[in-house]
């Protein structure tokens, strides 16, 4: 499996992935998460006008079907799929992996994949839900997330993930401590689900204050990954 690595800059925060448009926001775009304040709607509209579909993320494997713009707004879950053109769907992250999906048939999806979500199969569940809508060949794009050099990880959880996903997920931080390679874990899970990882933004949310990072800076804000079906 090969993927294109995208340089981290404002000019590379958009990508055409098959039949979908993908957009990543950053700190400069403001908090795009689900906090109920007067500015969130305006900030979202500045990125993409019209209603967004989004879920209340719970680090699980529940995937929702979105059959009209904004039809899902806050239901518990970590994946969204649609076969309807013009539907915008988002996940919000500050270290977890945002993964956008597309297919030639116009079926698209998005998943919020922290390590718990990867472990419980949210990426496979999103791919399965897309195939139930008629998708055949699936490709994905991985957005900004925490990378191995910054992701010190407990040995018990790391060993369990290594047993599940293989040795590529075990890494070392820049200080030499045991780490989880979340991007590698996403890649393994996608490969097992028959999904091509076509692009990886490559940015580490913890390494630069360009991004919100809960792990590195205890940021309350969240960047958005938005996928729009075309």
C-alpha positions in Angstrom: 0.0 0.0 0.0 1.4 3.4 -1.0 0.2 6.9 -0.1 1.0 10.5 -1.1 2.4 12.6 1.8 1.1 16.2 1.8 3.3 18.9 3.1 1.8 20.7 6.1 0.8 24.2 5.0 -2.4 26.2 4.4 -2.1 25.5 0.7 -2.3 21.8 1.2 -5.3 21.6 3.5 -7.6 20.6 0.6 -7.6 17.4 -1.5 -9.8 15.9 -4.2 -10.2 12.2 -3.2 -12.0 10.4 -6.0 -15.5 11.7 -5.9 -15.1 13.7 -2.7 -13.6 17.0 -1.7 -11.6 16.8 1.6 -10.7 19.9 3.7 -8.6 20.1 6.9 -8.8 23.1 9.2 -6.1 24.3 11.6 -5.8 26.5 14.6 -6.0 29.6 12.6 -9.5 28.7 11.5 -10.6 28.6 15.1 -12.3 25.9 17.2 -14.6 24.0 14.8 -15.7 21.4 17.4 -19.0 20.8 19.0 -18.8 23.3 21.8 -22.0 25.3 22.0 -20.8 28.9 21.6 -22.1 31.6 19.3 -19.1 31.5 17.0 -19.0 27.8 15.9 -21.6 28.1 13.3 -20.0 31.1 11.7 -16.5 29.5 11.7 -18.0 26.4 10.1 -19.8 28.5 7.5 -16.5 30.2 6.6 -15.0 26.8 5.8 -18.0 25.4 4.0 -21.5 26.9 3.8 -24.6 24.9 4.6 -25.4 22.3 7.3 -22.7 19.9 8.4 -23.3 16.3 9.5 -21.3 15.4 12.6 -21.4 12.9 15.5 -20.8 13.0 19.2 -17.5 11.1 19.1 -17.3 8.3 21.7 -14.2 6.3 20.5 -16.4 3.4 19.3 -17.3 1.8 16.0 -20.9 3.1 15.4 -21.4 4.5 11.8 -24.3 6.7 10.8 -25.9 7.0 7.4 -26.4 10.6 6.4 -29.1 10.8 3.7 -29.5 14.6 3.6 -27.4 17.7 4.5 -27.1 18.0 8.3 -29.3 14.9 8.8 -27.0 13.7 11.6 -26.0 16.3 14.2 -24.7 15.0 17.5 -25.7 11.3 17.6 -23.2 9.1 19.4 -20.8 7.6 16.9 -17.4 7.9 15.2 -18.2 7.3 11.5 -20.5 8.9 8.9 -21.3 7.7 5.3 -23.4 9.0 2.5 -24.3 8.3 -1.1 -26.1 11.7 -1.5 -24.3 14.4 -3.5 -23.7 17.7 -1.7 -23.7 16.2 1.8 -20.9 17.6 4.0 -19.7 15.4 6.9 -17.1 16.3 9.6 -15.1 14.8 12.4 -13.3 16.9 15.0 -9.8 16.1 16.3 -7.0 17.3 18.5 -4.6 14.3 18.1 -6.8 11.4 16.9 -6.7 10.4 13.3 -9.3 11.8 10.9 -9.8 9.5 7.9 -11.8 10.4 4.8 -13.1 7.8 2.4 -14.3 7.9 -1.2 -15.4 5.5 -3.9 -16.0 5.8 -7.7 -19.7 5.3 -7.1 -20.0 8.6 -5.2 -20.3 6.9 -1.8 -18.1 8.8 0.7 -17.4 8.4 4.4 -15.4 9.9 7.3 -14.2 8.4 10.6 -12.7 9.6 13.8 -10.0 7.1 14.7 -8.3 7.4 18.0 -6.4 4.3 19.2 -9.5 2.9 20.9 -11.5 3.4 17.7 -8.8 1.7 15.6 -8.8 -1.2 18.1 -12.5 -1.7 18.1 -12.8 -1.5 14.3 -14.2 1.9 13.4 -12.3 2.0 10.1 -13.6 -1.4 9.0 -17.1 -0.5 10.1 -17.0 2.6 8.0 -15.8 0.7 4.9 -18.5 -1.9 5.5 -21.2 0.7 5.7 -20.0 2.3 2.4 -20.1 -1.1 0.7 -23.7 -1.6 1.8 -24.4 1.6 -0.1 -22.9 0.2 -3.3 -19.3 1.3 -3.0 -16.7 -1.0 -4.6 -13.1 0.2 -4.7 -12.4 2.4 -1.6 -9.6 4.9 -1.0 -8.8 7.0 2.0 -6.9 10.1 3.1 -5.4 10.4 6.6 -5.4 13.9 8.1 -3.2 15.6 10.7 -2.8 13.5 13.9 -0.3 12.8 16.6 2.7 10.9 15.2 4.9 8.4 16.8 7.7 10.7 17.8 5.3 12.5 20.2 3.0 9.6 21.3 4.5 7.9 24.3 2.3 5.0 25.1 1.7 2.6 28.0 3.3 -0.9 27.5 0.1 -2.9 28.3 -2.0 -1.1 25.7 0.9 -1.0 23.2 1.4 -4.7 23.5 -2.3 -5.4 23.0 -2.4 -3.2 19.8 0.8 -4.9 18.5 -0.8 -8.3 19.0 -3.8 -7.1 17.1 -2.3 -5.1 14.3 1.3 -6.2 14.0 4.8 -4.9 14.9 4.6 -1.8 12.7 2.5 0.0 15.3 5.3 -0.2 17.9 7.7 2.8 17.7 9.8 5.1 19.8 9.3 8.7 20.7 12.0 11.3 19.9 13.2 10.8 23.5 13.4 7.0 23.0 10.4 5.9 25.0 7.8 3.3 23.8 5.3 4.9 21.4 2.3 4.1 19.3 2.5 4.8 15.6 -1.1 5.8 15.1 -0.7 6.4 11.4 0.8 2.9 10.9 -2.2 1.5 12.9 -4.6 3.3 10.6 -2.8 2.0 7.6 -2.9 -1.6 8.8 -6.6 -1.4 9.6 -7.4 0.1 6.3 -5.4 -2.5 4.5 -7.2 -5.3 6.2 -10.5 -3.6 5.2 -9.5 -3.5 1.6 -9.1 0.3 1.5 -6.2 2.0 -0.3 -4.5 4.7 1.7 -4.2 7.2 -1.1 -2.9 10.2 0.8 -1.5 11.1 4.2 -1.3 14.7 5.2 1.8 13.9 7.3 1.4 16.6 9.9 1.9 15.8 13.6 -0.6 17.7 15.7 1.7 17.6 18.8 4.8 19.0 17.0 3.5 22.3 15.9 1.1 24.8 17.4 -0.4 25.2 13.9 -2.7 22.5 15.1 -4.8 21.9 18.2 -3.3 19.1 20.4 -4.8 17.9 23.6 -1.8 15.6 24.3 0.9 18.2 23.8 -0.8 21.5 25.0 -4.2 20.4 26.6 -6.0 22.4 23.9 -9.7 22.6 24.3 -10.2 23.5 20.6 -10.7 21.0 17.7 -9.8 21.2 14.1 -12.2 19.7 11.5 -11.8 17.3 8.7 -14.6 17.8 6.3 -15.6 15.6 3.4 -18.1 16.7 0.8 -19.7 14.2 -1.6 -19.7 15.4 -5.2 
